[in-house]
Amino acid sequence: MARKPPRLDAAYSLKTPADSRRLYRDWASTYDDDFAARMDYQMPARIAAVFAASGEGPVLDIGAGTGLVAEKLGALGIGPVDGIDISAEMLQVAAAKGVYRRTLVADLTRTLPIEDRTYRGFVSSGTFTHGHVGPDALDELLRVAVPGAFFALSVHSAVFETAGFDRKLRNLAPMVRDLSIEPVAIYGHGAGGDHATDQALIVSFRRA
């Protein structure tokens, strides 16, 4: 039987940005093997496929981590892609893959050091989940989006209503069009452990 994914429960229990920095500092060098490969992590490929069908660059990868979504986007011919994450160590792993035009260490719960109307596309896998980034971050993302920019974001199903993502999207209705919400499995058939059957929602829309 597959053993429980290391640190996944810890990741879901994060309380502060400092907690996130510590956890991902310690996980960065083994994240792709310890988590993504062993859990058959499908969200990066699914987000990239949804984005590639309707979006274009330049793209901001939100909570970029080790660059898993950007790798999939590159294989689909989408770029350029910039990555933003709270963990410098995770972005160091991502930068070594050569999948980003540039990377930016920043706290997604605060004002982003990015000019208004900079990006035509936004992707995110695994950032809008337990203990990570809440729906208020969408305000800043819309600020740095050009009109018509396409978003493809995963939101863990368990927090979509409890954390207020549903309410936030309703409140943002004047700034959002073509909203689609699609339920998907986060992990593939090779996953094991308590979270193997976890579900997410792929939330896609355009900035009005």
C-alpha positions as CSV (number, residue, x, y, z in Angstrom):
1,M,0.0,0.0,0.0
2,A,1.3,3.5,-0.9
3,R,2.3,5.5,2.2
4,K,0.9,8.8,3.1
5,P,2.3,11.7,1.1
6,P,5.0,13.5,3.2
7,R,4.0,17.0,4.5
8,L,0.7,17.1,2.6
9,D,-1.2,17.3,5.9
10,A,1.3,19.9,7.1
11,A,0.7,21.9,3.9
12,Y,-3.0,21.8,4.4
13,S,-2.5,23.1,8.0
14,L,-0.5,26.2,7.3
15,K,-1.7,29.3,9.2
16,T,0.7,32.1,8.2
17,P,3.0,33.2,5.3
18,A,5.9,32.4,7.6
19,D,4.6,28.9,8.0
20,S,4.5,28.5,4.2
21,R,8.0,29.8,3.7
22,R,9.4,27.3,6.3
23,L,7.5,24.3,4.9
24,Y,8.4,24.9,1.3
25,R,12.0,25.8,2.1
26,D,12.3,22.3,3.5
27,W,10.3,20.5,0.8
28,A,11.7,22.3,-2.3
29,S,14.5,19.9,-3.2
30,T,12.3,16.7,-3.0
31,Y,8.8,18.1,-3.9
32,D,8.7,16.8,-7.5
33,D,9.6,13.2,-6.4
34,D,8.1,13.1,-2.9
35,F,4.8,14.6,-3.8
36,A,4.1,15.2,-7.5
37,A,5.4,11.9,-8.9
38,R,4.4,9.7,-6.1
39,M,0.9,11.2,-5.8
40,D,0.4,11.1,-9.6
41,Y,-0.4,14.9,-9.4
42,Q,-2.7,15.7,-12.3
43,M,-3.7,19.3,-11.7
44,P,-0.7,21.0,-13.5
45,A,-1.5,19.1,-16.8
46,R,-5.2,19.8,-16.4
47,I,-4.8,23.5,-15.8
48,A,-2.4,23.8,-18.7
49,A,-4.8,22.0,-21.0
50,V,-7.7,24.3,-20.1
51,F,-5.5,27.4,-20.5
52,A,-4.0,26.3,-23.8
53,A,-7.5,25.9,-25.3
54,S,-8.4,29.6,-24.7
55,G,-5.4,31.6,-23.4
56,E,-2.2,33.2,-24.5
57,G,0.9,34.8,-23.1
58,P,2.3,36.6,-21.3
59,V,1.2,34.3,-18.5
60,L,1.6,34.7,-14.7
61,D,1.8,31.3,-12.9
62,I,0.4,32.0,-9.4
63,G,2.0,30.0,-6.6
64,A,4.4,28.6,-9.2
65,G,6.2,26.3,-6.9
66,T,8.7,24.1,-8.8
67,G,7.3,25.0,-12.2
68,L,5.0,22.0,-12.8
69,V,2.4,24.0,-14.7
70,A,4.9,26.0,-16.7
71,E,6.5,22.8,-17.9
72,K,3.1,21.7,-19.2
73,L,2.5,25.1,-20.8
74,G,5.8,25.0,-22.5
75,A,5.1,21.6,-24.0
76,L,1.9,23.1,-25.4
77,G,3.7,26.1,-26.9
78,I,2.4,28.7,-24.5
79,G,4.6,31.5,-23.3
80,P,6.2,33.6,-22.1
81,V,5.5,32.5,-18.5
82,D,6.5,34.3,-15.3
83,G,6.3,32.6,-12.0
84,I,5.4,34.1,-8.6
85,D,5.6,32.2,-5.3
86,I,6.2,32.9,-1.6
87,S,9.1,30.4,-1.5
88,A,12.4,31.4,-2.9
89,E,13.6,27.8,-2.6
90,M,10.8,26.4,-4.7
91,L,11.4,29.1,-7.4
92,Q,15.1,28.2,-7.4
93,V,14.1,24.6,-8.4
94,A,11.7,26.0,-11.0
95,A,14.2,28.5,-12.5
96,A,16.7,25.7,-13.0
97,K,14.2,24.0,-15.3
98,G,14.3,27.0,-17.7
99,V,10.5,27.2,-17.9
100,Y,10.1,30.8,-16.8
101,R,11.0,34.2,-18.4
102,R,11.4,35.4,-14.8
103,T,10.5,34.5,-11.3
104,L,9.3,36.7,-8.5
105,V,9.3,36.0,-4.7
106,A,6.2,37.6,-3.3
107,D,3.3,37.1,-0.8
108,L,0.1,36.6,-2.8
109,T,-2.0,37.9,0.1
110,R,-0.4,41.3,-0.3
111,T,-0.2,44.0,-3.0
112,L,1.9,42.5,-5.8
113,P,5.0,44.4,-7.1
114,I,3.5,44.3,-10.7
115,E,2.2,47.1,-12.9
116,D,-1.5,47.3,-13.7
117,R,-2.6,45.4,-16.9
118,T,0.6,43.4,-17.3
119,Y,-0.6,39.9,-18.1
120,R,-2.9,38.3,-20.7
121,G,-3.1,34.9,-18.9
122,F,-3.1,33.5,-15.4
123,V,-2.7,29.9,-14.2
124,S,-2.6,28.3,-10.8
125,S,-2.5,24.7,-9.5
126,G,-2.6,23.9,-5.8
127,T,-2.4,27.4,-4.5
128,F,-6.1,28.1,-3.7
129,T,-6.4,25.3,-1.1
130,H,-6.4,24.6,2.6
131,G,-3.9,26.8,4.5
132,H,-2.7,28.7,1.5
133,V,-4.2,31.6,-0.5
134,G,-7.8,32.8,-0.1
135,P,-10.2,34.4,-2.6
136,D,-9.2,38.0,-1.8
137,A,-6.1,37.5,-3.8
138,L,-8.3,37.6,-6.9
139,D,-8.5,41.4,-6.6
140,E,-4.8,41.9,-7.2
141,L,-4.8,39.4,-10.0
142,L,-7.5,41.2,-11.8
143,R,-5.6,44.5,-11.3
144,V,-2.6,43.2,-13.1
145,A,-4.7,41.5,-15.9
146,V,-5.4,43.2,-19.2
147,P,-9.0,43.3,-20.3
148,G,-9.9,39.9,-21.9
149,A,-7.1,38.1,-20.0
150,F,-7.9,34.4,-19.5
151,F,-7.7,32.7,-16.1
152,A,-7.4,28.9,-15.4
153,L,-7.2,28.3,-11.6
154,S,-7.6,25.3,-9.4
155,V,-9.6,25.7,-6.2
156,H,-9.7,22.7,-3.7
157,S,-13.4,21.6,-3.6
158,A,-13.4,21.6,0.2
159,V,-12.6,25.3,0.5
160,F,-14.6,26.7,-2.5
161,E,-17.6,27.6,-0.3
162,T,-16.1,27.5,3.2
163,A,-13.3,30.0,2.3
164,G,-15.7,32.2,0.3
165,F,-14.5,31.6,-3.3
166,D,-18.1,31.2,-4.4
167,R,-19.1,34.5,-2.8
168,K,-16.1,36.3,-4.1
169,L,-16.8,35.3,-7.7
170,R,-20.3,36.5,-7.3
171,N,-19.1,39.9,-6.0
172,L,-16.6,40.1,-8.9
173,A,-19.3,39.5,-11.5
174,P,-18.9,43.0,-13.1
175,M,-15.2,42.2,-13.7
176,V,-15.5,38.6,-14.9
177,R,-17.1,37.0,-17.9
178,D,-17.4,33.5,-19.4
179,L,-17.1,31.9,-15.9
180,S,-16.8,28.1,-16.0
181,I,-16.4,25.8,-12.9
182,E,-15.4,22.2,-13.7
183,P,-15.0,19.5,-11.0
184,V,-11.9,17.3,-11.5
185,A,-9.7,14.8,-9.6
186,I,-6.5,16.3,-8.2
187,Y,-4.6,13.0,-8.4
188,G,-4.4,10.1,-10.8
189,H,-4.9,6.4,-10.2
190,G,-1.4,6.0,-8.9
191,A,-2.1,8.1,-5.8
192,G,-2.3,6.6,-2.3
193,G,-3.0,7.9,1.2
194,D,-5.8,9.8,2.8
195,H,-5.9,12.5,0.1
196,A,-5.8,10.2,-3.0
197,T,-9.5,11.0,-3.9
198,D,-9.4,14.7,-3.2
199,Q,-11.3,16.9,-5.7
200,A,-10.7,20.4,-7.1
201,L,-12.6,22.8,-9.2
202,I,-11.0,24.3,-12.3
203,V,-12.3,27.9,-12.3
204,S,-11.8,29.6,-15.6
205,F,-13.0,33.0,-16.8
206,R,-12.0,36.2,-18.6
207,R,-11.4,39.6,-17.2
208,A,-14.2,41.8,-18.4
